[in-house]
């Protein structure tokens, strides 16, 4: 059923009784061409593009919980393509371009909203780093503007310009950055994939990976064995655990990242702003809540919850940037598990095990990458070769020394 | 006194009237009122508007779960949107304003949305607003954003203070109702360290609105006497107005105390809110239960109220909810309310009971309608009638208020904050806390225990067991005698009601109604979490306190399964919303982070330094002199003076680490990539420290002051990181080495004295001979000053490329020594200089900082390949440095860059393009890491990391900053612009 203003009108007049399910609830078939483990944003996007762009529709997405129950529904909804390194920059710009046409493409309003992303800087060194970054963006045709203090003040007069511990000097602005209604991304991809024949199977946990002569031939699940020609892992924070079922040890640590939402407010802040003198980023949802976050808690964890010290740290940075937040009340906090890689960049690659493919290591930047991640993973699965913008995301780059380290923090995942 | 205030009833103080305003209209309440009770006493039914359909809304509850009566309290920097009128204590002069309505609360244009509701069902916005695409940001979204949101936050800064505290206890009791009071009393009398917290202004919880007697005392008096006794105990702390909002790992509880939210002008010596981090040996959750609303048509009309709330307004605040109320109940509590209303002189029109028979013997005047439901209400901005469905027909009964009693849901939020899932109990018809929680127990109403006597007994018994676990003797619990009339409280749930025509709300604030839940299930969003996200049920400011269980029941019914199978959504902090202010405490404005000041800070200030934030430090940037108009002029003077005469620069903020022990040399030999084992005593050496992955981590000089004592310096930014790294190496990698580490950054004031006249100036205060022969380049020794008056450490090292020394003296002597050096050098032209000059001097010399050591650079990239020891058996980073990617020929390498036209300049962060190449990412050759105007070269000079740069000296390139529209022809060159033979170091 195609969604449109007309379909809303007609269904509304008929008492909204005839809306079809957005996706089926199929039982698993015995065998698929491709099984994708993980019904999150990346897994569902992969299925969608496999079906739509590469004509591979005998595909199942296996999700142990409900679709979108992982990080696609836990992030702070920010999209941007303000990356520095050549291994990253074209990939994230591809993602931005896919975001820009996504809703019309999958006929679901995910509220892709390009209200801008502004990264503040507070020192000469940060200014120079953002100059370097902004120029790298410009070299690839990505929009970037360097604003100085007066321009930032004009744009966001309520930031702390007068009593700040670390005075704001300016910011790097990407106007095409913004936010997306995160859950809707999962739903839109799911609906689009389902309508093209992909089986989305919820409450189906993968418990083992079956191999024959070293090659993967299928998965054991809570709903029995399901065979496949290719097995594609897109399990985010649980990647290490799933890969271990095939005896594969990944260069990934799992860390908890918290996110927050305030009570609903009338329009308070328009775009996304990130603090440069502490870890804090904030935007306002269309519903009115301020959606914000900070740094990971810093210890390894599979528990989707964080601790109070980080909550305080985030709030402190928030009020340091916007003093008027003081009386705004925080409604809810939650946690997601981040697949932190050794250089802060992702992996989209084959593995040393035949028929096993890996999409992981998104650190806490996976949401913005969803469309390109799905597209490039689908490309790899369908064509057997990496899509050109994802060619650097190799699994063996750590061993070979071709790191993509935006922050220069090295092999210390909790610092990325 | 207003007409709804009842004589003599309640805990309000009739001798203290309080004036307040609502939407500008003056009103009066009493000391002890909440804003909600005062509004009701004034006959004010309409208090707010709902989120989506802008329906008129009144006061639904008397507590924390209130979804409807949200108002903005206060003004300016103290304005607080979305304040629950039910939790806001009244004070003289309180100003409250309604929200989310235009032009007025009574006449709200937004209510037209209600007419369009067939087209505005759950998730309608996911299906439209997609064409044409650009209109989303330009039209649809701005309209939606303006319509959405609740209250308006102020942009003004908050004038008030906040603070944070830690507390530790044996037993934390959360909730000072009957269960909590009994528990705290038992544990307190046994001598345990107890903290009792309650969100209300008075301890007592439900006792404050109960007409029962305990040991012959009125329930409220019992609560007062018990809390008085608790407060008299030195081992007990009672915190009222304090909400425990979260349970965290390590049995840490977050709580926020509203210290001064109930006063007009907060006293400046106290915080308005205080964040408590309570580390509890054990916690007892005694939070009671939330009454469950009933889902019938028009259940949101002002005048419809939870039955328990009606009891609270009646008994605690002495406010009649109306003159002709009715009660819709599924259990016996409705009859208790009816009797209390009648005792207060309010006649109940009807009791509509969904059951065939009640468990109590009701002898009041109200008409009893059994096996009946309220299926609808009538009225405009307040309820005027109910529609009662019974025996297959619908009857209309005129009322001006309606109580709904749908059963009780234990308040188990905190018990579920650490991953445990609630468990559905068919017997109790409610979700209970997960079993066997470590560190937290649940008792009383929160454990679905019903009856006052049972709660008091359970609270005492649980506390007794906990106290015994702690090993404290516990005197026997005194049995209390309770007199109250109570019947069945946990009936079968009533999820769906026949005969509904109007919208029947599940989530009041977010306007999620019955049909939305059905639609979500139909469209495949039937998992409880998907239904929540699709319909927004449970996502309002009350986080589903009233709506979640009904939504689960309705989903279960639609799917034909038990609520157990549907399960709950995840309970997460915060139990009720917490302000940024409280979470921030005193870390605000200039106190966001601590300030680190060098021992020479005041000295620099005295000499007119301009300071710059560098991490937590303030560093002196430059020292302007009169007549200088720009910082560039000052810096040029300082640079030229260092090269001609001498300068003094504060370098105290460099990290300093003392390394001692018989294996100290071996330790250094392993943490640096270059050799340190044979460094002679009395010598300094430049060291490069790699990460395990082979990239450079930090650099600095380390001096051997004694055989087994080294003095290491790090960069300012990485001081703490290097210390951590060294500790990791010492404790984890090589615990067998005899080595000790001490951070001594703050113990020493350190100053660089640089320039051709540095020695003659320094010699005036240093007792030892520091001639080139006696104290050559890289000498490092303890020296005596002023004829033995003081000792310091002197290092002949140079960042500036000049004859230079760094002198470290005990921090407290820093200022006087710096002044003495200025005095000694007065005739030699010495001047203080700052980090800007330091930066120009080091760029002229091609010395690197973390601008160049950017975390992705190996020694060979900087031309330090030969420093990497080939002979050492191992050092941190050795293995990984061999990787293909770290030895590739086209790696970035350090070069110098100068503009072809000396009049032109370029900036750091510009990229390097080959001459004639298009500006594309593929043609990116590298970037400018540091740049400055060099008075010696007479133009801008820069350092850059350029692909294969060492082999490209002399090549013409383009320095490109698209961000600034700049494109400057330049030439790559040797990165050392000044004294390439280092002759000036060795004079």
Interface residues (C-beta under 8 A of the other chain):
Chain A: X3 X4 X5 X7 X8 X9 X12 X13 X15 X16 X17 X19 X20 X21 X22 X23 X24 X25 X66 X67 X68 X69 X73 X86 X89 X90 X100 X101 X103 X104 X107 X108 X109 X110 X111 X112 X113 X114 X115 X122 X123 X124 X125 X127 X128 X129 X130 X131 X132 X133 X134 X135 X136 X138 X139 X140 X144 X145 X146 X157 X158 X160 X163 X164 X165 X166 X167 X181 X183 X184 X187 X188 X202 X262 X263 X264 X265 X266 X267 X268 X277 X278 X284 X286 X287 X288 X303 X304 X305 X307 X308 X311 X312 X315 X316 X317 X318 X319 X320 X323 X324 X325 X326 X327 X328 X329 X330 X331 X332 X333 X334 X342 X397 X399 X400 X401 X402 X403 X405 X407 X408 X409 X410 X411
Chain B: X51 X77 X78 X79 X80 X81 X82 X100 X118 X119 X121 X124 X125 X126 X127 X128 X129 X130 X131 X133 X136 X137 X141 X144 X145 X146 X148 X149 X150 X151 X152 X153 X154 X155 X156 X157 X158 X162 X164 X246 X248 X249 X250 X252 X254 X275 X277 X417 X418 X419 X515 X519 X522 X523 X524 X525 X527 X529 X530 X533 X534 X536 X540 X541 X543 X570 X572 X573 X574 X577 X578 X579 X580 X581 X583 X584 X585 X587 X588 X589 X590 X591 X592 X593 X595 X612 X613 X614 X691 X692 X693 X694 X695 X697 X850 X851 X854 X855 X856 X880 X883 X884 X885 X886 X887 X907 X908 X909 X910 X911 X919 X920 X921 X923 X924 X927 X960 X961 X962 X963 X964
